[in-house]
Amino acid sequence: MQLDLSRTLPATWCHHGERDVHRIHRSQVADTCGRGASAVQADPVRARRAWLRRLAATMRRQAGRGGPGRPAIRLAVFDLDGTLTRPGTSVLRHLGRQFGFVAQAERLAARYADGSLTNAQVSRDAAALLRGRGRADLQRALATLPMVDGIAETVALLGRLGVCCALSTITFDFAAQYVAGRFGFARVSATRLEWSVDDTATGNVTVALEAQDKCGFLRDLCAELGLSSAQVLFVGDARSDIPAIEMAGWSVGYNPSPEVEELVSTSVHHSTDLRDVLPGLLDVLGAPGAPS
């Protein structure tokens, strides 16, 4: 896959070890590329491509070394809802818009967010809303699920650096499997919807996951791959990601909630492109920090 990192860089990332916020501006891209600000004004896309090529090359050189006193990251696990989907969007909300149960989906999302429902309760009610829907119909509906940009490129680059990428979510497995297949994630953990022999949703759930189950998935992957939790990166945004964030050796809050912001190693704000996590990942691989 050709790595296309040619978009603009409006995001802000924060390395929480120092609580310093770095805004990446055109002038900073110019400095990193060894070009003047006037050249960037004349050709900002070309300058940014050059900067990102240098970034990728540095990550390749540093892959496997780790930072000072820190083993190299070998497993990157990503949340789905609110992380890979566009801000304010989730699988359930999107399906609600597609199949006419928007109000019910919003109510379930709000009650999970305020803690009045567990995910098992949300999943049970959501499964009932999907009763009788064919797997193929549901997967077709996911084709228009609003996703952030740069997912496939980020997964591909990490894969070339020897990092296994996985997807861990508490939403339904058919959605997680669709996203994994589309973008190249090697492993998936998700709530399991029950299907009839003719591949339609029965309205039941066979396994409903909670936030803590993400830790079990990380432990299983570490055992399978021969890794320690210190070699795990977790990328998430919300309360359901907190147990995994606390377990992982390194974490990125991607458009994080305030409670996640306080816990993660690095955060990225105001982003709609997953490639914005890459400058912060230089620290994970022991490379110099992003331009400041």
Phi and psi restraints in degrees (value plus and minus 20) as a CYANA .aco file:
   2 GLN   PHI     -92.6   -52.6
   2 GLN   PSI     108.2   148.2
   3 LEU   PHI    -104.2   -64.2
   3 LEU   PSI      90.6   130.6
   4 ASP   PHI    -127.0   -87.0
   4 ASP   PSI      85.6   125.6
   5 LEU   PHI    -137.4   -97.4
   5 LEU   PSI      22.8    62.8
   6 SER   PHI    -117.1   -77.1
   6 SER   PSI     -12.5    27.5
   7 ARG   PHI    -102.0   -62.0
   7 ARG   PSI     157.6   197.6
   8 THR   PHI     -97.6   -57.6
   8 THR   PSI     147.8   187.8
   9 LEU   PHI    -144.3  -104.3
   9 LEU   PSI      60.5   100.5
  10 PRO   PHI    -107.7   -67.7
  10 PRO   PSI     -27.8    12.2
  11 ALA   PHI     -96.4   -56.4
  11 ALA   PSI     145.0   185.0
  12 THR   PHI    -137.6   -97.6
  12 THR   PSI     115.1   155.1
  13 TRP   PHI    -145.4  -105.4
  13 TRP   PSI     133.5   173.5
  14 CYS   PHI    -152.9  -112.9
  14 CYS   PSI     101.8   141.8
  15 HIS   PHI    -108.6   -68.6
  15 HIS   PSI      91.4   131.4
  16 HIS   PHI     -97.6   -57.6
  16 HIS   PSI     -29.2    10.8
  17 GLY   PHI     -84.7   -44.7
  17 GLY   PSI     -50.2   -10.2
  18 GLU   PHI    -136.5   -96.5
  18 GLU   PSI     -28.4    11.6
  19 ARG   PHI      37.4    77.4
  19 ARG   PSI      11.1    51.1
  20 ASP   PHI    -117.2   -77.2
  20 ASP   PSI     111.6   151.6
  21 VAL   PHI    -120.4   -80.4
  21 VAL   PSI     109.7   149.7
  22 HIS   PHI    -135.4   -95.4
  22 HIS   PSI      99.5   139.5
  23 ARG   PHI    -119.9   -79.9
  23 ARG   PSI     106.4   146.4
  24 ILE   PHI    -113.1   -73.1
  24 ILE   PSI      89.0   129.0
  25 HIS   PHI    -126.5   -86.5
  25 HIS   PSI     150.5   190.5
  26 ARG   PHI     -77.7   -37.7
  26 ARG   PSI     -61.3   -21.3
  27 SER   PHI     -83.5   -43.5
  27 SER   PSI     -53.8   -13.8
  28 GLN   PHI     -90.9   -50.9
  28 GLN   PSI     -57.9   -17.9
  29 VAL   PHI     -81.2   -41.2
  29 VAL   PSI     -60.4   -20.4
  30 ALA   PHI     -83.0   -43.0
  30 ALA   PSI     -65.0   -25.0
  31 ASP   PHI     -80.6   -40.6
  31 ASP   PSI     -62.5   -22.5
  32 THR   PHI     -85.7   -45.7
  32 THR   PSI     -55.4   -15.4
  33 CYS   PHI    -105.5   -65.5
  33 CYS   PSI     -23.8    16.2
  34 GLY   PHI      55.3    95.3
  34 GLY   PSI       6.8    46.8
  35 ARG   PHI    -141.1  -101.1
  35 ARG   PSI     137.4   177.4
  36 GLY   PHI     -97.2   -57.2
  36 GLY   PSI     141.9   181.9
  37 ALA   PHI     -82.7   -42.7
  37 ALA   PSI     -52.1   -12.1
  38 SER   PHI     -85.4   -45.4
  38 SER   PSI     -55.5   -15.5
  39 ALA   PHI     -86.1   -46.1
  39 ALA   PSI     -56.7   -16.7
  40 VAL   PHI     -87.8   -47.8
  40 VAL   PSI     -61.0   -21.0
  41 GLN   PHI     -80.0   -40.0
  41 GLN   PSI     -54.4   -14.4
  42 ALA   PHI     -95.4   -55.4
  42 ALA   PSI     -56.0   -16.0
  43 ASP   PHI    -166.4  -126.4
  43 ASP   PSI      50.5    90.5
  44 PRO   PHI     -85.6   -45.6
  44 PRO   PSI     -54.2   -14.2
  45 VAL   PHI     -86.5   -46.5
  45 VAL   PSI     -64.5   -24.5
  46 ARG   PHI     -83.3   -43.3
  46 ARG   PSI     -60.8   -20.8
  47 ALA   PHI     -83.8   -43.8
  47 ALA   PSI     -61.7   -21.7
  48 ARG   PHI     -88.5   -48.5
  48 ARG   PSI     -57.6   -17.6
  49 ARG   PHI     -79.9   -39.9
  49 ARG   PSI     -61.7   -21.7
  50 ALA   PHI     -83.8   -43.8
  50 ALA   PSI     -63.1   -23.1
  51 TRP   PHI     -81.8   -41.8
  51 TRP   PSI     -63.7   -23.7
  52 LEU   PHI     -91.2   -51.2
  52 LEU   PSI     -49.9    -9.9
  53 ARG   PHI     -84.1   -44.1
  53 ARG   PSI     -60.5   -20.5
  54 ARG   PHI     -85.0   -45.0
  54 ARG   PSI     -60.0   -20.0
  55 LEU   PHI     -79.7   -39.7
  55 LEU   PSI     -69.5   -29.5
  56 ALA   PHI     -83.1   -43.1
  56 ALA   PSI     -59.8   -19.8
  57 ALA   PHI     -84.7   -44.7
  57 ALA   PSI     -61.2   -21.2
  58 THR   PHI     -82.8   -42.8
  58 THR   PSI     -62.6   -22.6
  59 MET   PHI     -81.8   -41.8
  59 MET   PSI     -59.3   -19.3
  60 ARG   PHI     -85.0   -45.0
  60 ARG   PSI     -62.0   -22.0
  61 ARG   PHI     -83.3   -43.3
  61 ARG   PSI     -57.8   -17.8
  62 GLN   PHI    -106.5   -66.5
  62 GLN   PSI     -32.5     7.5
  63 ALA   PHI     -75.3   -35.3
  63 ALA   PSI     110.3   150.3
  64 GLY   PHI      72.0   112.0
  64 GLY   PSI     -30.4     9.6
  65 ARG   PHI    -108.1   -68.1
  65 ARG   PSI     -55.1   -15.1
  66 GLY   PHI      54.6    94.6
  66 GLY   PSI     150.0   190.0
  67 GLY   PHI    -108.8   -68.8
  67 GLY   PSI    -198.9  -158.9
  68 PRO   PHI     -77.9   -37.9
  68 PRO   PSI      97.6   137.6
  69 GLY   PHI      51.1    91.1
  69 GLY   PSI      -6.5    33.5
  70 ARG   PHI    -149.7  -109.7
  70 ARG   PSI     107.8   147.8
  71 PRO   PHI     -87.6   -47.6
  71 PRO   PSI     135.3   175.3
  72 ALA   PHI     -88.5   -48.5
  72 ALA   PSI     122.7   162.7
  73 ILE   PHI     -90.9   -50.9
  73 ILE   PSI     112.5   152.5
  74 ARG   PHI    -146.1  -106.1
  74 ARG   PSI     -26.9    13.1
  75 LEU   PHI    -157.7  -117.7
  75 LEU   PSI     104.4   144.4
  76 ALA   PHI    -137.2   -97.2
  76 ALA   PSI     101.5   141.5
  77 VAL   PHI    -136.7   -96.7
  77 VAL   PSI     110.7   150.7
  78 PHE   PHI    -137.3   -97.3
  78 PHE   PSI     119.3   159.3
  79 ASP   PHI     -93.6   -53.6
  79 ASP   PSI     143.7   183.7
  80 LEU   PHI    -125.0   -85.0
  80 LEU   PSI     -91.7   -51.7
  81 ASP   PHI     -82.6   -42.6
  81 ASP   PSI     104.7   144.7
  82 GLY   PHI      62.6   102.6
  82 GLY   PSI     -31.1     8.9
  83 THR   PHI    -129.2   -89.2
  83 THR   PSI     -82.4   -42.4
  84 LEU   PHI    -104.9   -64.9
  84 LEU   PSI     -47.4    -7.4
  85 THR   PHI    -101.6   -61.6
  85 THR   PSI     137.3   177.3
  86 ARG   PHI     -81.4   -41.4
  86 ARG   PSI     129.8   169.8
  87 PRO   PHI     -71.9   -31.9
  87 PRO   PSI     114.4   154.4
  88 GLY   PHI      64.0   104.0
  88 GLY   PSI     -19.7    20.3
  89 THR   PHI    -136.1   -96.1
  89 THR   PSI     126.3   166.3
  90 SER   PHI    -162.4  -122.4
  90 SER   PSI     147.6   187.6
  91 VAL   PHI     -79.2   -39.2
  91 VAL   PSI     -67.1   -27.1
  92 LEU   PHI     -84.9   -44.9
  92 LEU   PSI     -63.4   -23.4
  93 ARG   PHI     -81.1   -41.1
  93 ARG   PSI     -61.9   -21.9
  94 HIS   PHI     -85.0   -45.0
  94 HIS   PSI     -64.1   -24.1
  95 LEU   PHI     -84.0   -44.0
  95 LEU   PSI     -54.6   -14.6
  96 GLY   PHI     -81.2   -41.2
  96 GLY   PSI     -60.2   -20.2
  97 ARG   PHI     -88.6   -48.6
  97 ARG   PSI     -55.8   -15.8
  98 GLN   PHI     -93.4   -53.4
  98 GLN   PSI     -53.9   -13.9
  99 PHE   PHI    -138.1   -98.1
  99 PHE   PSI      -9.0    31.0
 100 GLY   PHI      62.8   102.8
 100 GLY   PSI       8.4    48.4
 101 PHE   PHI    -149.0  -109.0
 101 PHE   PSI      25.9    65.9
 102 VAL   PHI     -78.7   -38.7
 102 VAL   PSI     -68.1   -28.1
 103 ALA   PHI     -81.7   -41.7
 103 ALA   PSI     -62.7   -22.7
 104 GLN   PHI     -85.0   -45.0
 104 GLN   PSI     -60.7   -20.7
 105 ALA   PHI     -84.1   -44.1
 105 ALA   PSI     -63.6   -23.6
 106 GLU   PHI     -83.7   -43.7
 106 GLU   PSI     -60.2   -20.2
 107 ARG   PHI     -84.4   -44.4
 107 ARG   PSI     -62.9   -22.9
 108 LEU   PHI     -84.4   -44.4
 108 LEU   PSI     -62.4   -22.4
 109 ALA   PHI     -83.0   -43.0
 109 ALA   PSI     -61.3   -21.3
 110 ALA   PHI     -86.5   -46.5
 110 ALA   PSI     -59.9   -19.9
 111 ARG   PHI     -91.9   -51.9
 111 ARG   PSI     -51.4   -11.4
 112 TYR   PHI     -89.5   -49.5
 112 TYR   PSI     -62.3   -22.3
 113 ALA   PHI     -81.7   -41.7
 113 ALA   PSI     -56.6   -16.6
 114 ASP   PHI    -109.6   -69.6
 114 ASP   PSI     -16.9    23.1
 115 GLY   PHI      63.6   103.6
 115 GLY   PSI     -14.1    25.9
 116 SER   PHI    -102.1   -62.1
 116 SER   PSI     -34.4     5.6
 117 LEU   PHI    -150.0  -110.0
 117 LEU   PSI     122.7   162.7
 118 THR   PHI     -99.5   -59.5
 118 THR   PSI     147.6   187.6
 119 ASN   PHI     -88.7   -48.7
 119 ASN   PSI     -49.6    -9.6
 120 ALA   PHI     -80.7   -40.7
 120 ALA   PSI     -60.8   -20.8
 121 GLN   PHI     -88.6   -48.6
 121 GLN   PSI     -62.8   -22.8
 122 VAL   PHI     -81.6   -41.6
 122 VAL   PSI     -65.1   -25.1
 123 SER   PHI     -83.1   -43.1
 123 SER   PSI     -60.1   -20.1
 124 ARG   PHI     -81.8   -41.8
 124 ARG   PSI     -66.8   -26.8
 125 ASP   PHI     -89.0   -49.0
 125 ASP   PSI     -57.8   -17.8
 126 ALA   PHI     -87.9   -47.9
 126 ALA   PSI     -58.4   -18.4
 127 ALA   PHI     -80.6   -40.6
 127 ALA   PSI     -58.4   -18.4
 128 ALA   PHI     -83.0   -43.0
 128 ALA   PSI     -53.6   -13.6
 129 LEU   PHI     -89.9   -49.9
 129 LEU   PSI     -40.8    -0.8
 130 LEU   PHI    -118.2   -78.2
 130 LEU   PSI     -19.3    20.7
 131 ARG   PHI     -74.0   -34.0
 131 ARG   PSI     112.2   152.2
 132 GLY   PHI      66.6   106.6
 132 GLY   PSI     -27.2    12.8
 133 ARG   PHI    -100.5   -60.5
 133 ARG   PSI     115.1   155.1
 134 GLY   PHI     -95.5   -55.5
 134 GLY   PSI     128.4   168.4
 135 ARG   PHI     -77.3   -37.3
 135 ARG   PSI     -62.5   -22.5
 136 ALA   PHI     -83.1   -43.1
 136 ALA   PSI     -59.3   -19.3
 137 ASP   PHI     -84.7   -44.7
 137 ASP   PSI     -62.2   -22.2
 138 LEU   PHI     -85.8   -45.8
 138 LEU   PSI     -61.1   -21.1
 139 GLN   PHI     -88.1   -48.1
 139 GLN   PSI     -55.8   -15.8
 140 ARG   PHI     -83.1   -43.1
 140 ARG   PSI     -57.5   -17.5
 141 ALA   PHI     -83.8   -43.8
 141 ALA   PSI     -50.7   -10.7
 142 LEU   PHI     -91.9   -51.9
 142 LEU   PSI     -35.2     4.8
 143 ALA   PHI     -80.9   -40.9
 143 ALA   PSI     -44.4    -4.4
 144 THR   PHI    -125.7   -85.7
 144 THR   PSI      -8.5    31.5
 145 LEU   PHI     -81.7   -41.7
 145 LEU   PSI     102.9   142.9
 146 PRO   PHI     -88.0   -48.0
 146 PRO   PSI      95.5   135.5
 147 MET   PHI    -134.0   -94.0
 147 MET   PSI     133.8   173.8
 148 VAL   PHI     -89.8   -49.8
 148 VAL   PSI     140.9   180.9
 149 ASP   PHI     -99.7   -59.7
 149 ASP   PSI     145.6   185.6
 150 GLY   PHI      56.1    96.1
 150 GLY   PSI      -7.4    32.6
 151 ILE   PHI     -88.3   -48.3
 151 ILE   PSI     -73.7   -33.7
 152 ALA   PHI     -80.0   -40.0
 152 ALA   PSI     -59.6   -19.6
 153 GLU   PHI     -86.0   -46.0
 153 GLU   PSI     -60.8   -20.8
 154 THR   PHI     -85.4   -45.4
 154 THR   PSI     -65.7   -25.7
 155 VAL   PHI     -82.6   -42.6
 155 VAL   PSI     -61.0   -21.0
 156 ALA   PHI     -84.5   -44.5
 156 ALA   PSI     -64.1   -24.1
 157 LEU   PHI     -84.2   -44.2
 157 LEU   PSI     -65.4   -25.4
 158 LEU   PHI     -81.8   -41.8
 158 LEU   PSI     -59.0   -19.0
 159 GLY   PHI     -81.4   -41.4
 159 GLY   PSI     -60.3   -20.3
 160 ARG   PHI     -86.8   -46.8
 160 ARG   PSI     -42.1    -2.1
 161 LEU   PHI    -110.1   -70.1
 161 LEU   PSI     -13.8    26.2
 162 GLY   PHI      64.8   104.8
 162 GLY   PSI      -1.1    38.9
 163 VAL   PHI    -122.4   -82.4
 163 VAL   PSI     103.2   143.2
 164 CYS   PHI     -97.3   -57.3
 164 CYS   PSI     110.5   150.5
 165 CYS   PHI    -128.3   -88.3
 165 CYS   PSI     111.4   151.4
 166 ALA   PHI    -151.3  -111.3
 166 ALA   PSI     142.4   182.4
 167 LEU   PHI    -140.2  -100.2
 167 LEU   PSI     104.2   144.2
 168 SER   PHI    -146.7  -106.7
 168 SER   PSI      98.5   138.5
 169 THR   PHI    -165.2  -125.2
 169 THR   PSI     139.7   179.7
 170 ILE   PHI    -123.0   -83.0
 170 ILE   PSI     -14.7    25.3
 171 THR   PHI    -103.6   -63.6
 171 THR   PSI    -194.0  -154.0
 172 PHE   PHI     -93.3   -53.3
 172 PHE   PSI     129.2   169.2
 173 ASP   PHI     -87.1   -47.1
 173 ASP   PSI     -53.4   -13.4
 174 PHE   PHI     -82.9   -42.9
 174 PHE   PSI     -53.5   -13.5
 175 ALA   PHI     -93.4   -53.4
 175 ALA   PSI     -63.1   -23.1
 176 ALA   PHI     -83.4   -43.4
 176 ALA   PSI     -60.9   -20.9
 177 GLN   PHI     -86.5   -46.5
 177 GLN   PSI     -57.5   -17.5
 178 TYR   PHI     -81.8   -41.8
 178 TYR   PSI     -68.1   -28.1
 179 VAL   PHI     -85.1   -45.1
 179 VAL   PSI     -61.2   -21.2
 180 ALA   PHI     -81.6   -41.6
 180 ALA   PSI     -63.9   -23.9
 181 GLY   PHI     -86.8   -46.8
 181 GLY   PSI     -56.1   -16.1
 182 ARG   PHI     -90.8   -50.8
 182 ARG   PSI     -56.3   -16.3
 183 PHE   PHI    -133.3   -93.3
 183 PHE   PSI     -25.6    14.4
 184 GLY   PHI      76.9   116.9
 184 GLY   PSI       0.2    40.2
 185 PHE   PHI     -93.5   -53.5
 185 PHE   PSI     118.4   158.4
 186 ALA   PHI    -105.4   -65.4
 186 ALA   PSI     -46.8    -6.8
 187 ARG   PHI    -156.2  -116.2
 187 ARG   PSI     133.7   173.7
 188 VAL   PHI    -160.0  -120.0
 188 VAL   PSI     119.6   159.6
 189 SER   PHI    -151.8  -111.8
 189 SER   PSI     107.9   147.9
 190 ALA   PHI    -181.0  -141.0
 190 ALA   PSI     145.0   185.0
 191 THR   PHI     -86.3   -46.3
 191 THR   PSI     117.0   157.0
 192 ARG   PHI    -119.4   -79.4
 192 ARG   PSI     100.7   140.7
 193 LEU   PHI    -106.4   -66.4
 193 LEU   PSI     122.4   162.4
 194 GLU   PHI    -105.7   -65.7
 194 GLU   PSI     120.3   160.3
 195 TRP   PHI    -143.3  -103.3
 195 TRP   PSI     126.3   166.3
 196 SER   PHI    -102.7   -62.7
 196 SER   PSI     156.5   196.5
 197 VAL   PHI     -85.2   -45.2
 197 VAL   PSI     -43.7    -3.7
 198 ASP   PHI    -115.3   -75.3
 198 ASP   PSI      -2.7    37.3
 199 ASP   PHI      45.3    85.3
 199 ASP   PSI      18.2    58.2
 200 THR   PHI    -134.1   -94.1
 200 THR   PSI     131.2   171.2
 201 ALA   PHI     -88.8   -48.8
 201 ALA   PSI     110.7   150.7
 202 THR   PHI    -101.0   -61.0
 202 THR   PSI     -35.0     5.0
 203 GLY   PHI      73.7   113.7
 203 GLY   PSI     -14.4    25.6
 204 ASN   PHI    -138.6   -98.6
 204 ASN   PSI     143.9   183.9
 205 VAL   PHI    -137.5   -97.5
 205 VAL   PSI     115.5   155.5
 206 THR   PHI    -111.1   -71.1
 206 THR   PSI     -55.9   -15.9
 207 VAL   PHI    -160.1  -120.1
 207 VAL   PSI      99.8   139.8
 208 ALA   PHI    -127.3   -87.3
 208 ALA   PSI     102.2   142.2
 209 LEU   PHI    -112.7   -72.7
 209 LEU   PSI     128.5   168.5
 210 GLU   PHI    -134.8   -94.8
 210 GLU   PSI     154.7   194.7
 211 ALA   PHI     -74.9   -34.9
 211 ALA   PSI     -60.2   -20.2
 212 GLN   PHI     -85.2   -45.2
 212 GLN   PSI     -44.4    -4.4
 213 ASP   PHI     -86.7   -46.7
 213 ASP   PSI     -39.8     0.2
 214 LYS   PHI     -83.7   -43.7
 214 LYS   PSI     -52.5   -12.5
 215 CYS   PHI     -86.6   -46.6
 215 CYS   PSI     -60.3   -20.3
 216 GLY   PHI     -80.7   -40.7
 216 GLY   PSI     -59.8   -19.8
 217 PHE   PHI     -83.0   -43.0
 217 PHE   PSI     -64.5   -24.5
 218 LEU   PHI     -81.7   -41.7
 218 LEU   PSI     -63.0   -23.0
 219 ARG   PHI     -82.4   -42.4
 219 ARG   PSI     -63.5   -23.5
 220 ASP   PHI     -82.8   -42.8
 220 ASP   PSI     -62.4   -22.4
 221 LEU   PHI     -86.2   -46.2
 221 LEU   PSI     -60.4   -20.4
 222 CYS   PHI     -81.3   -41.3
 222 CYS   PSI     -62.2   -22.2
 223 ALA   PHI     -84.1   -44.1
 223 ALA   PSI     -62.5   -22.5
 224 GLU   PHI     -84.9   -44.9
 224 GLU   PSI     -59.8   -19.8
 225 LEU   PHI    -115.1   -75.1
 225 LEU   PSI     -23.1    16.9
 226 GLY   PHI      50.5    90.5
 226 GLY   PSI      19.0    59.0
 227 LEU   PHI    -133.6   -93.6
 227 LEU   PSI     142.8   182.8
 228 SER   PHI    -120.4   -80.4
 228 SER   PSI     143.2   183.2
 229 SER   PHI     -83.3   -43.3
 229 SER   PSI     -43.0    -3.0
 230 ALA   PHI     -86.0   -46.0
 230 ALA   PSI     -37.5     2.5
 231 GLN   PHI    -116.8   -76.8
 231 GLN   PSI      -7.4    32.6
 232 VAL   PHI    -127.0   -87.0
 232 VAL   PSI     113.6   153.6
 233 LEU   PHI    -126.7   -86.7
 233 LEU   PSI     113.3   153.3
 234 PHE   PHI    -141.7  -101.7
 234 PHE   PSI     115.0   155.0
 235 VAL   PHI    -139.5   -99.5
 235 VAL   PSI      98.9   138.9
 236 GLY   PHI    -174.5  -134.5
 236 GLY   PSI    -195.0  -155.0
 237 ASP   PHI    -159.0  -119.0
 237 ASP   PSI     -39.1     0.9
 238 ALA   PHI    -158.4  -118.4
 238 ALA   PSI    -197.5  -157.5
 239 ARG   PHI     -74.3   -34.3
 239 ARG   PSI     -58.8   -18.8
 240 SER   PHI     -87.5   -47.5
 240 SER   PSI     -30.7     9.3
 241 ASP   PHI    -115.1   -75.1
 241 ASP   PSI     -29.0    11.0
 242 ILE   PHI     -80.5   -40.5
 242 ILE   PSI     -66.8   -26.8
 243 PRO   PHI     -77.4   -37.4
 243 PRO   PSI     -62.3   -22.3
 244 ALA   PHI     -88.6   -48.6
 244 ALA   PSI     -58.0   -18.0
 245 ILE   PHI     -80.9   -40.9
 245 ILE   PSI     -61.8   -21.8
 246 GLU   PHI     -90.2   -50.2
 246 GLU   PSI     -46.4    -6.4
 247 MET   PHI    -102.6   -62.6
 247 MET   PSI     -57.9   -17.9
 248 ALA   PHI     -88.7   -48.7
 248 ALA   PSI     131.1   171.1
 249 GLY   PHI     -90.2   -50.2
 249 GLY   PSI     -47.4    -7.4
 250 TRP   PHI    -163.7  -123.7
 250 TRP   PSI     125.9   165.9
 251 SER   PHI    -164.2  -124.2
 251 SER   PSI     129.4   169.4
 252 VAL   PHI    -144.3  -104.3
 252 VAL   PSI     105.4   145.4
 253 GLY   PHI    -108.4   -68.4
 253 GLY   PSI      95.2   135.2
 254 TYR   PHI    -122.6   -82.6
 254 TYR   PSI      89.4   129.4
 255 ASN   PHI      29.3    69.3
 255 ASN   PSI      35.5    75.5
 256 PRO   PHI     -97.2   -57.2
 256 PRO   PSI     135.1   175.1
 257 SER   PHI     -91.4   -51.4
 257 SER   PSI     142.2   182.2
 258 PRO   PHI     -76.8   -36.8
 258 PRO   PSI     -58.5   -18.5
 259 GLU   PHI     -89.3   -49.3
 259 GLU   PSI     -52.4   -12.4
 260 VAL   PHI     -94.5   -54.5
 260 VAL   PSI     -59.2   -19.2
 261 GLU   PHI     -72.0   -32.0
 261 GLU   PSI     -56.6   -16.6
 262 GLU   PHI     -94.0   -54.0
 262 GLU   PSI     -35.1     4.9
 263 LEU   PHI    -128.9   -88.9
 263 LEU   PSI     -44.8    -4.8
 264 VAL   PHI     -99.6   -59.6
 264 VAL   PSI     138.9   178.9
 265 SER   PHI     -92.3   -52.3
 265 SER   PSI     -59.4   -19.4
 266 THR   PHI    -164.4  -124.4
 266 THR   PSI     126.8   166.8
 267 SER   PHI    -153.5  -113.5
 267 SER   PSI     132.8   172.8
 268 VAL   PHI    -145.2  -105.2
 268 VAL   PSI     108.4   148.4
 269 HIS   PHI    -137.6   -97.6
 269 HIS   PSI     135.3   175.3
 270 HIS   PHI      36.5    76.5
 270 HIS   PSI      21.1    61.1
 271 SER   PHI    -136.1   -96.1
 271 SER   PSI     124.3   164.3
 272 THR   PHI    -146.5  -106.5
 272 THR   PSI       3.1    43.1
 273 ASP   PHI    -161.7  -121.7
 273 ASP   PSI     100.4   140.4
 274 LEU   PHI     -84.3   -44.3
 274 LEU   PSI     -40.9    -0.9
 275 ARG   PHI     -82.4   -42.4
 275 ARG   PSI     -35.2     4.8
 276 ASP   PHI     -86.8   -46.8
 276 ASP   PSI     -33.6     6.4
 277 VAL   PHI     -98.1   -58.1
 277 VAL   PSI     -36.7     3.3
 278 LEU   PHI     -83.0   -43.0
 278 LEU   PSI     -62.6   -22.6
 279 PRO   PHI     -78.3   -38.3
 279 PRO   PSI     -60.5   -20.5
 280 GLY   PHI     -85.8   -45.8
 280 GLY   PSI     -46.6    -6.6
 281 LEU   PHI     -95.8   -55.8
 281 LEU   PSI     -30.6     9.4
 282 LEU   PHI     -78.8   -38.8
 282 LEU   PSI     -57.3   -17.3
 283 ASP   PHI     -84.1   -44.1
 283 ASP   PSI     -58.0   -18.0
 284 VAL   PHI     -81.3   -41.3
 284 VAL   PSI     -56.7   -16.7
 285 LEU   PHI    -115.0   -75.0
 285 LEU   PSI     -12.5    27.5
 286 GLY   PHI      60.1   100.1
 286 GLY   PSI      -5.2    34.8
 287 ALA   PHI    -109.8   -69.8
 287 ALA   PSI     149.1   189.1
 288 PRO   PHI     -80.9   -40.9
 288 PRO   PSI     137.3   177.3
 289 GLY   PHI     -88.9   -48.9
 289 GLY   PSI     150.8   190.8
 290 ALA   PHI     -86.9   -46.9
 290 ALA   PSI     139.1   179.1
 291 PRO   PHI     -81.0   -41.0
 291 PRO   PSI     121.6   161.6
